[in-house]
Amino acid sequence: MAIHPRVRTLTEAFLHNVDDAAPGLVQGLYLTGSVALGDFRPHASDVDFVVVTARRATDSDRDALRRAHARTRAQIPHPQFNGIHVTWEDLADDPGVCGPVAAVAGGRFRERSTADVNPVTWHVLAERGVTVRGPLPVELDVWDNPASLRAWSFGNLDEHWRRWRARAGRLVTPRGLAALGSLAPSWSVLSVSRLHFTLRTGEITSKTRAGMYALHTFPERWQRIVNECLRVRRGTAQPSLYRSGPARRRAALDYIEMVLDDALSPRPA
């Protein structure tokens, strides 16, 4: 797979910086998320990574990783470089038993985090991970369990996205105000659509393809908000399908509530 030039520059800078800070520590670097799924959008996407280290990070290793990420971020602020640092042994086992690892989330280095330590990351790496350093994913022993992927997707909708919807529904909150813009509605609408797709198919798709899936899956009344979110995702110069931010926010919140209800409702036997 051809890697976008910005992604290539970013990963090369990180490897240079981490090899300088801790020679031999990083044995593998794989890209997941939108890069692996063929949907990287420079104006909207992060670069999601899985770094494989020679050992579970020690205090000195975490210091070196922190410095390498800080230097990389200073050199290349965008796109954000977010992901996890694990061992080969971690990848061969259920992410549910991995525990917190050194990670970068929202551009910030965290010494102990479970963000992205989940069956989705493991599945995308196993099936479609993009190799920057290390053996190809097909040569790796990466744990991948369909039942766990479905269970995690269901739980993420039921817990994370129900809370997200409730908080975004209150206007005078950081999340509610963010939903007045264009990126937050697009990201959230397409994200819940992806999870709905996974629950129905057992597979993972990109945000853009999730939008196309939604257009063919849900009633016509939802097509306007889905098309609006696809417009934002694609970064086109076309005008908004909504006359105001509040109107788009309301439509996005209603759509998310509909998807949650549909995905989490018991299915007929």
Secondary structure, DSSP 4 states (H G I P E B T S, - for coil): -PPPHHHHHHHHHHHHHHHHHSTT-EEEEEE-HHHHTT---TTT--EEEEEEESSS--HHHHHHHHHHHHHHHHH--SS-EEEEEE-HHHHTS-GGGT--EEEEETTEEEEEE-TT-SHHHHHHHHHHPEEEESS-GGGS-----HHHHHHHHHHIIIIIIHHHHHHHTSSSSHHHHHTTSSHHHHHHHHHHHHHHHHHHHS----HHHHHHHHHHHS-GGGHHHHHHHHHHHHT-SPPPSSSSHHHHHHHHHHHHHHHHHHHHSPPP-
